């Protein structure tokens, strides 16, 4: 079956990067069947740039997100703005008409071979349900730094799902931690999830400030709580994160985010099967075993 890829991109304030992102998608060896870019009330020229580019990219549709929640929002990631905006774009089409569904952020530049290579990986492994490449981001003096992630995890910025996997997991949840929850559900449903370190894209908008970095670690700690990660695992993870800059504080804020979520009674994934599966995976990770699909574990 010929691949038909649907890309949905939630974007906000990406005027610095969005043109090169659009040009990179337009230059793909395997072009998407459709690409919906949803502007989430940008305060810069993002929407204007997209409207101008829309005329030159035949598969590109630009739309504006529905009205944002009332009141100021300091940390849009913490209120799951990205999956809500993604789902708003997804709702405008019948995604079941496509073979693959992709979430692509507005600061990710893919090499021309990216989509072709990823589809080839899906074709070679029928169990593969969720996949992506790895990300390099610019640092000082033009150098690039690889963002390190676990082999089973796929960056939230460029996730590619098979249609069967996307349907099996019930789509994208509009909650903090969605980009961990989706992978866990995929493996629960018998699919393999993985990133490929020989397929590299560029992340143009790394977090640069200490305040943003620490707030991000606290947010990740809250994600761990929502996803039913155990306190011992989070404590061990905090020790590892503490090695990152700012040293010590990074781990402390990660653990703080977890404890704060517990103290506030933040809602966790309300699925007992998900909780049991997550705890089983954590035991495997603590023993140094690779994560596999549910079919392979049972």
TORKOLTI-619173 format. One line per field, with one value per residue (C-alpha): x, z, y; residue in three letters; residue number from 1. Coordinates in Angstrom, 3 decimals. Example, Ala and Ser with C-alpha at 12.3 -4.5 7.8 and 13.67 -1.06 7.14 Angstrom:
// TORKOLTI-619173
east (12.300_13.670)
up (7.800_7.140)
north (-4.500_-1.060)
code (Ala_Ser)
pos (1_2)
This chain:
// TORKOLTI-619173
east (0.000_1.286_2.048_-0.304_1.009_-1.098_0.943_-0.631_1.530_0.483_2.568_2.895_5.388_7.622_8.289_12.067_11.903_8.646_9.767_12.715_10.413_7.912_10.663_12.030_8.649_8.109_11.507_10.790_11.581_8.244_5.857_2.896_-0.569_-1.741_-0.228_-2.398_-0.639_-2.674_-1.552_-2.275_-2.770_0.809_1.883_4.502_4.368_3.974_0.471_1.315_4.382_2.347_-0.390_2.218_3.808_0.466_0.037_3.261_2.855_-0.100_-0.596_-0.403_-3.489_-3.139_-5.796_-6.183_-6.814_-10.099_-10.216_-7.688_-8.778_-9.510_-6.873_-3.069_-1.044_2.619_3.543_1.527_3.168_1.838_-1.761_-1.339_-1.850_0.013_-2.179_-5.337_-4.208_-3.145_-6.560_-8.255_-6.448_-7.019_-10.764_-10.958_-10.142_-10.841_-7.429_-8.450_-7.974_-4.203_-1.646_0.318_-0.410_2.378_2.782_5.470_6.400_7.075_10.749_11.798_13.702_13.691_16.301_14.855_14.983_13.251_9.701_10.874_13.290_10.690_8.084_10.716_11.205_7.459_7.350_10.265_8.684_4.913_4.885_6.222_3.452_5.180_8.561_10.720_14.260_16.530_17.092_20.179_19.972_22.373_24.639_27.399_29.728_27.541_28.062_25.229_24.180_22.239_19.177_19.501_16.402_15.637_15.495_11.775_10.776_9.864_10.255_6.940_8.107_8.066_5.990_4.921_2.155_0.832_-2.895_-3.535_-1.498_-3.059_-6.515_-5.585_-4.329_-7.354_-5.433_-3.616_-4.689_-5.085_-3.184_0.300_2.504_0.667_3.934_4.804_1.282_0.920_4.021_2.985_-0.453_1.107_3.231_0.221_-1.671_1.098_3.027_6.727_7.878_11.367_13.557_16.181_19.502_20.566_17.649_18.417_16.359_17.254_15.491_15.872_14.325_16.069_15.240_17.890_17.115_17.722_14.185_12.736_14.977_14.055_10.369_10.687_12.235_9.389_6.901_8.588_8.346_4.610_4.409_6.041_3.386_0.519_1.953_2.078_5.851_6.839_8.568_11.758_12.117_11.558_14.130_16.722_15.855_16.251_19.798_20.619_18.981_20.915_24.062_22.620_23.020_22.223_23.756_21.879_18.952_17.829_17.237_15.715_13.164_12.280_11.550_9.768_7.441_6.551_5.913_3.982_1.679_1.031_0.323_-2.106_-3.912_-3.282_-5.326_-3.328_-4.138_-7.380_-6.774_-5.756_-4.417_-2.223_-0.963_-0.069_1.632_3.653_4.839_5.883_7.850_9.559_10.743_12.202_13.960_15.434_16.799_18.317_16.026_14.766_11.093_9.063_5.453_2.878_2.736_6.457_6.331_3.495)
up (0.000_-0.923_2.100_2.715_5.537_7.397_9.324_11.917_13.361_16.371_16.240_18.259_17.940_15.441_13.088_13.358_12.214_10.446_6.899_6.999_8.546_5.698_3.089_4.622_4.470_0.891_-0.055_1.286_-1.005_0.100_0.468_2.847_1.402_3.609_6.162_8.509_10.442_13.316_14.620_18.332_18.581_17.824_18.974_16.250_12.436_12.386_10.903_8.264_7.147_6.964_4.911_2.446_2.176_1.918_-1.671_-2.794_-1.014_-2.503_0.389_3.093_4.906_7.494_10.134_13.431_16.696_18.562_21.294_24.056_27.690_29.582_31.813_31.605_31.068_32.029_30.924_27.927_27.982_31.488_30.325_27.331_24.737_22.059_22.053_22.216_19.198_17.427_17.990_16.698_13.395_13.347_13.751_10.405_8.393_8.438_9.577_8.860_5.166_5.760_6.465_8.995_11.298_12.362_14.876_13.801_15.780_14.133_15.125_13.684_10.392_8.783_6.241_2.773_3.292_6.692_5.800_3.233_5.690_8.428_6.184_5.121_8.811_9.230_6.102_7.359_10.789_10.822_14.634_14.599_15.702_16.870_15.695_15.105_14.585_17.065_17.480_17.368_18.647_18.150_20.957_21.128_18.168_15.697_17.291_17.601_20.636_20.513_22.776_24.555_25.060_25.842_22.799_23.279_23.544_20.622_20.875_21.223_18.573_15.689_16.354_13.516_14.194_12.001_11.475_13.307_16.321_16.451_16.452_19.036_21.559_21.107_19.574_21.523_25.096_26.089_29.328_30.591_29.889_26.679_24.879_27.433_27.769_24.035_23.861_26.872_25.420_22.079_23.722_25.774_22.519_21.047_19.031_19.114_19.849_19.125_17.884_15.181_15.943_12.303_11.277_12.569_12.509_13.872_16.826_16.329_19.564_22.607_26.064_26.934_30.305_33.726_34.793_31.776_32.299_35.954_35.287_32.561_34.981_37.441_34.640_33.748_37.385_37.267_34.072_35.904_38.605_36.110_34.268_37.510_37.848_41.292_43.925_44.013_40.243_40.292_43.080_41.063_37.998_39.950_40.891_37.217_36.154_38.897_36.775_34.190_34.347_36.632_38.557_41.619_41.073_37.954_39.888_42.839_40.647_38.872_42.200_43.446_40.445_41.246_44.942_44.204_41.830_44.499_47.135_44.836_43.959_40.220_38.270_37.090_34.112_35.382_33.862_36.223_33.329_32.276_35.861_36.143_32.768_33.624_36.911_35.066_32.548_35.318_36.875_33.531_33.162_36.643_35.758_32.570_30.249_26.988_26.735_24.290_23.248_25.485_23.146_23.592_27.381_27.879)
north (0.000_3.422_5.572_8.489_10.638_13.176_15.747_18.024_20.804_22.880_26.069_29.250_32.119_30.304_33.214_32.688_29.069_28.319_29.126_26.726_24.084_24.505_24.432_21.219_19.477_20.663_19.195_15.693_12.754_11.306_14.196_14.065_13.653_16.514_18.872_20.910_23.664_25.077_28.455_28.743_32.521_33.505_36.938_37.297_36.974_33.171_33.186_35.789_33.822_30.624_32.289_33.448_29.985_28.197_29.333_27.629_24.261_22.356_19.923_22.620_23.937_26.697_27.277_29.082_27.263_27.723_30.343_29.741_29.151_32.356_33.884_34.174_31.005_31.115_27.604_26.426_23.005_22.449_22.915_20.586_23.312_21.334_18.187_20.316_22.305_19.102_17.555_20.702_20.249_16.498_17.015_18.809_15.654_11.933_10.697_7.096_7.848_8.002_5.278_7.341_10.265_12.597_15.408_17.849_20.949_24.296_24.349_20.980_20.869_17.436_16.298_15.544_11.778_11.819_10.738_8.190_6.605_6.456_4.811_2.286_1.391_0.878_-1.288_-3.397_-3.990_-4.615_-4.372_-0.805_1.536_4.721_5.945_8.976_10.107_11.845_15.569_17.725_21.288_24.201_25.328_27.938_28.563_26.719_23.314_20.794_18.771_15.509_15.344_12.011_9.871_6.239_3.915_3.197_6.864_9.142_12.900_14.691_17.152_14.643_11.551_9.291_6.749_3.984_4.378_1.081_2.201_5.656_4.110_1.459_4.027_6.269_9.148_11.843_12.558_16.200_16.002_16.702_13.697_12.800_12.016_9.339_7.997_7.382_5.207_3.156_2.551_1.610_-1.095_-2.222_-2.725_-4.875_-2.278_-1.500_2.055_3.331_6.134_5.689_7.353_7.312_9.554_13.044_16.247_19.679_21.266_25.003_26.239_24.731_26.016_28.573_30.146_28.654_29.525_27.758_24.748_24.304_24.803_22.182_19.684_20.262_19.727_16.435_15.396_16.066_14.014_11.125_11.345_11.469_8.450_6.379_6.251_4.994_7.130_4.956_5.195_8.961_9.347_7.429_9.436_12.670_11.656_11.161_14.428_16.257_15.850_18.228_21.978_23.642_20.756_19.595_21.932_20.061_16.846_18.665_20.420_17.171_15.482_18.608_18.506_14.902_15.589_18.784_16.901_14.269_16.931_18.717_15.511_15.935_13.421_10.421_8.239_6.640_3.219_0.394_-1.696_1.217_1.602_-2.081_-2.104_1.010_-0.487_-3.655_-1.609_0.340_-2.907_-3.940_-0.590_-0.773_-4.229_-2.829_-4.764_-3.225_-2.343_-4.403_-4.622_-6.284_-9.274_-9.877_-9.549_-12.018)
code (Unk_Unk_Unk_Unk_Unk_Unk_Unk_Unk_Unk_Unk_Unk_Unk_Unk_Unk_Unk_Unk_Unk_Unk_Unk_Unk_Unk_Unk_Unk_Unk_Unk_Unk_Unk_Unk_Unk_Unk_Unk_Unk_Unk_Unk_Unk_Unk_Unk_Unk_Unk_Unk_Unk_Unk_Unk_Unk_Unk_Unk_Unk_Unk_Unk_Unk_Unk_Unk_Unk_Unk_Unk_Unk_Unk_Unk_Unk_Unk_Unk_Unk_Unk_Unk_Unk_Unk_Unk_Unk_Unk_Unk_Unk_Unk_Unk_Unk_Unk_Unk_Unk_Unk_Unk_Unk_Unk_Unk_Unk_Unk_Unk_Unk_Unk_Unk_Unk_Unk_Unk_Unk_Unk_Unk_Unk_Unk_Unk_Unk_Unk_Unk_Unk_Unk_Unk_Unk_Unk_Unk_Unk_Unk_Unk_Unk_Unk_Unk_Unk_Unk_Unk_Unk_Unk_Unk_Unk_Unk_Unk_Unk_Unk_Unk_Unk_Unk_Unk_Unk_Unk_Unk_Unk_Unk_Unk_Unk_Unk_Unk_Unk_Unk_Unk_Unk_Unk_Unk_Unk_Unk_Unk_Unk_Unk_Unk_Unk_Unk_Unk_Unk_Unk_Unk_Unk_Unk_Unk_Unk_Unk_Unk_Unk_Unk_Unk_Unk_Unk_Unk_Unk_Unk_Unk_Unk_Unk_Unk_Unk_Unk_Unk_Unk_Unk_Unk_Unk_Unk_Unk_Unk_Unk_Unk_Unk_Unk_Unk_Unk_Unk_Unk_Unk_Unk_Unk_Unk_Unk_Unk_Unk_Unk_Unk_Unk_Unk_Unk_Unk_Unk_Unk_Unk_Unk_Unk_Unk_Unk_Unk_Unk_Unk_Unk_Unk_Unk_Unk_Unk_Unk_Unk_Unk_Unk_Unk_Unk_Unk_Unk_Unk_Unk_Unk_Unk_Unk_Unk_Unk_Unk_Unk_Unk_Unk_Unk_Unk_Unk_Unk_Unk_Unk_Unk_Unk_Unk_Unk_Unk_Unk_Unk_Unk_Unk_Unk_Unk_Unk_Unk_Unk_Unk_Unk_Unk_Unk_Unk_Unk_Unk_Unk_Unk_Unk_Unk_Unk_Unk_Unk_Unk_Unk_Unk_Unk_Unk_Unk_Unk_Unk_Unk_Unk_Unk_Unk_Unk_Unk_Unk_Unk_Unk_Unk_Unk_Unk_Unk_Unk_Unk_Unk_Unk_Unk_Unk)
pos (1_2_3_4_5_6_7_8_9_10_11_12_13_14_15_16_17_18_19_20_21_22_23_24_25_26_27_28_29_30_31_32_33_34_35_36_37_38_39_40_41_42_43_44_45_46_47_48_49_50_51_52_53_54_55_56_57_58_59_60_61_62_63_64_65_66_67_68_69_70_71_72_73_74_75_76_77_78_79_80_81_82_83_84_85_86_87_88_89_90_91_92_93_94_95_96_97_98_99_100_101_102_103_104_105_106_107_108_109_110_111_112_113_114_115_116_117_118_119_120_121_122_123_124_125_126_127_128_129_130_131_132_133_134_135_136_137_138_139_140_141_142_143_144_145_146_147_148_149_150_151_152_153_154_155_156_157_158_159_160_161_162_163_164_165_166_167_168_169_170_171_172_173_174_175_176_177_178_179_180_181_182_183_184_185_186_187_188_189_190_191_192_193_194_195_196_197_198_199_200_201_202_203_204_205_206_207_208_209_210_211_212_213_214_215_216_217_218_219_220_221_222_223_224_225_226_227_228_229_230_231_232_233_234_235_236_237_238_239_240_241_242_243_244_245_246_247_248_249_250_251_252_253_254_255_256_257_258_259_260_261_262_263_264_265_266_267_268_269_270_271_272_273_274_275_276_277_278_279_280_281_282_283_284_285_286_287_288_289_290_291_292_293_294_295_296_297_298)
